[in-house]
Amino acid sequence: MVEISLEGKVLITGKIRAETGLSIGGATVGLDIGGVDNPVVKDAEGKPYIPGSSLKGKMRSLLEKSNDLAKDESRVWVVKPTEKGEKGISIHLCNDPDCEVCNIFGRANGEFPKIDNNKRSKISDESVRIENTTPTRLIVRDAVLSGESAEKLRELKTDLEFTEVKWENVIDRITSAANPRQMERVPAGAEFEFGMIYNVFNEQDKDNLKQVFKSLELLEHDYLGGSGTRGYGRVKFGDIKVYWNSKADYESGDVMKTPINGEYKTPASIVKNFEAIREEIR
Ligand SMILES: [Zn+2]
């Protein structure tokens, strides 16, 4: 393993706006007393939020697809599917020291089973040994509802506090029977504040930062949370600020100075002008 020492940290902040209703599920609660069967995940104050893990997982899977790493032969089971029918989780993992996805999201040593060629939901006899442990560069925080949005949603007096409830007809694919369900969602227009930390250990990490913004671009053309095929979960990122804090800045306490992305505040404009922004990371 290559020796690793921190050169600095890139901090990214900004807003995520729900362009359509957003349904990121928490645990089902209160069904027996007429509750909603697809509740939105909420914090201790009852405000909906976007878990950092959901955001990061989506960014990773979109990058895997876009970088041609999502094929079955490039993926392994990190959570195995069970005989009882519980779905496993498969992701891309490899030993290539230059792999952008593995470097950004990290990899841990271990033996991971591959996906069966004939039955995609099954485990193959073959496995991949990962022996190139890499620290995760990207940390994604939970995105919290902005104060302004919380205020507006309170005034709106939605069905539930901060959220609305919609009846959806879900068709059972086997029996074709319609199965009406109540879906809870965060109304379109709600804004969340997000934060990400990107650790920089070497020159390649500085180049790879572009991939982080590329994944946000891809996410704007995909969806976040559930029911994306029914139009839920369209999001837009805006008001992005990118800060570079070098090791020396931490030494002097001179951190979080001027954002290095200037007037480029959307994922697409940052990707387009990445070379200039990259030059500021030194
Ligand atoms: Zn890889």
Residues whose N, C-alpha, C, O or C-beta is under 5 A from the ligand:
A	BS01	ZN	L93 C94 C99 C102
